[in-house]
Amino acid sequence: MKFTVEVDDFYLEEGELSTSLINEVSRNVISQIQESIKEKADKAITIAVKAKIEQELALQINLRVAELIASGVIIRDKKEVSIVDYIKDQFDRYNSWNSPYEQITRIAKEYGNEMKKRYDYFYANQIVQQMHTVGVLKEDVFANLIENKK
């Protein structure tokens, strides 16, 4: 522990010096100890209060969530809405799947078209290879067709 004593200009007689100095040092030491205790107490109180508040908030949040799940209803724009309808609304709004059936149909058609293109390419490639094997196509024509297909 470090003690700092600042002495201002003042005049004391030799007999008064030791008594006054002891009183001044004692007062400063007591003041510093009081400040240190006050700071430590404030920190400890703040930590304890924060912990208690966080614990109480967690309890209240868990209770509120349990109530919402049990009732199956939330309040949205001052109206009671079922959780299922709320989730469906959020899903439709943010994923642009206003009609899941239409979206699934669209995706299936795109997939079907892609598979047709792949089949057409594969079928054409097989025809060209068979024509080359039989000898109907010249080597240059075959090389150009296979190169263009890739």
C-alpha positions in Angstrom: 0.0 0.0 0.0 1.4 3.4 -0.9 0.8 6.5 1.1 1.3 10.0 -0.3 1.3 12.9 2.0 1.3 16.4 0.6 2.3 19.1 2.9 1.3 22.7 2.1 3.1 25.7 3.4 2.2 26.1 7.0 4.0 27.2 10.1 4.1 25.0 13.2 6.2 25.2 16.3 8.5 22.3 17.0 6.2 20.8 19.6 3.1 21.1 17.4 4.9 19.6 14.4 4.7 15.9 15.4 1.1 16.1 16.7 -0.1 18.0 13.7 1.8 15.8 11.2 0.4 12.7 12.8 -3.2 14.1 12.7 -2.8 15.1 9.0 -1.3 11.7 8.0 -4.0 9.9 9.9 -6.8 12.0 8.2 -5.3 11.3 4.7 -4.9 7.6 5.4 -8.4 7.3 6.7 -9.8 9.2 3.7 -8.0 7.0 1.2 -9.1 3.8 3.0 -12.7 5.1 3.0 -12.6 5.9 -0.8 -11.1 2.5 -1.5 -13.8 0.7 0.5 -16.5 2.8 -1.1 -15.2 1.9 -4.7 -15.0 -1.8 -3.8 -18.4 -1.8 -2.3 -19.9 0.0 -5.3 -18.4 -2.5 -7.7 -19.6 -5.5 -5.6 -23.1 -4.0 -5.4 -23.2 -3.3 -9.1 -22.1 -6.9 -9.9 -24.6 -8.4 -7.5 -27.5 -6.2 -8.8 -26.7 -7.0 -12.5 -26.6 -10.7 -11.7 -29.9 -10.6 -9.9 -31.5 -8.6 -12.7 -30.2 -10.9 -15.4 -31.5 -13.9 -13.4 -35.0 -12.3 -13.0 -35.1 -11.3 -16.7 -34.3 -14.8 -17.8 -37.0 -16.2 -15.6 -39.6 -13.7 -16.9 -38.6 -14.4 -20.5 -38.9 -18.1 -20.0 -42.3 -17.7 -18.4 -43.5 -15.4 -21.2 -42.3 -17.8 -23.9 -43.9 -20.8 -22.1 -47.2 -18.8 -21.9 -47.1 -18.0 -25.6 -46.4 -21.6 -26.6 -49.2 -22.9 -24.3 -51.8 -20.4 -25.6 -50.7 -20.7 -29.2 -51.5 -17.0 -29.7 -49.4 -13.9 -29.9 -50.4 -10.2 -30.1 -49.4 -8.6 -33.4 -50.6 -5.1 -34.4 -53.0 -5.1 -31.4 -54.7 -8.2 -32.7 -54.4 -11.8 -31.5 -52.8 -14.0 -34.1 -52.1 -17.7 -33.9 -48.5 -18.7 -33.9 -49.1 -20.9 -37.0 -50.6 -18.0 -38.9 -47.8 -15.7 -37.8 -45.1 -18.1 -38.9 -46.8 -18.7 -42.3 -47.1 -14.9 -42.8 -43.4 -14.4 -42.0 -42.5 -17.3 -44.3 -44.6 -15.9 -47.2 -43.4 -12.3 -46.7 -39.7 -12.9 -46.5 -39.3 -15.9 -48.9 -41.7 -14.7 -51.6 -43.4 -18.1 -51.5 -46.9 -16.7 -51.6 -48.1 -20.0 -53.0 -45.9 -23.0 -52.1 -47.7 -25.1 -54.7 -46.9 -22.6 -57.5 -43.2 -22.4 -56.4 -42.8 -26.2 -56.3 -44.4 -26.5 -59.7 -42.1 -23.8 -61.1 -39.0 -25.5 -59.6 -40.1 -28.9 -60.9 -40.6 -27.5 -64.5 -37.2 -25.9 -64.4 -35.6 -29.2 -63.3 -37.5 -31.1 -66.0 -36.4 -28.7 -68.7 -32.8 -29.0 -67.5 -33.0 -32.8 -67.6 -34.5 -32.7 -71.1 -31.6 -30.5 -72.3 -29.1 -33.0 -70.8 -30.9 -35.9 -72.3 -31.0 -34.2 -75.7 -27.2 -33.5 -75.5 -26.5 -37.1 -74.5 -28.7 -38.5 -77.2 -27.2 -36.3 -79.9 -23.7 -37.2 -78.7 -24.6 -40.9 -78.9 -25.9 -40.5 -82.5 -22.7 -38.7 -83.6 -20.5 -41.4 -82.0 -22.5 -44.2 -83.7 -22.3 -42.4 -87.1 -18.6 -42.1 -86.6 -18.3 -45.8 -85.7 -20.2 -46.9 -88.8 -18.1 -44.6 -90.9 -20.8 -42.2 -92.1 -18.9 -39.2 -90.7 -15.5 -38.1 -91.7 -12.9 -37.7 -89.0 -12.8 -33.8 -89.3 -16.6 -33.6 -89.1 -16.7 -35.9 -86.1 -14.0 -33.9 -84.3 -15.8 -30.6 -84.9 -19.2 -32.0 -83.7 -17.7 -33.5 -80.5 -15.7 -30.3 -79.9 -18.8 -28.1 -80.3 -20.9 -30.3 -78.0 -18.4 -29.8 -75.1 
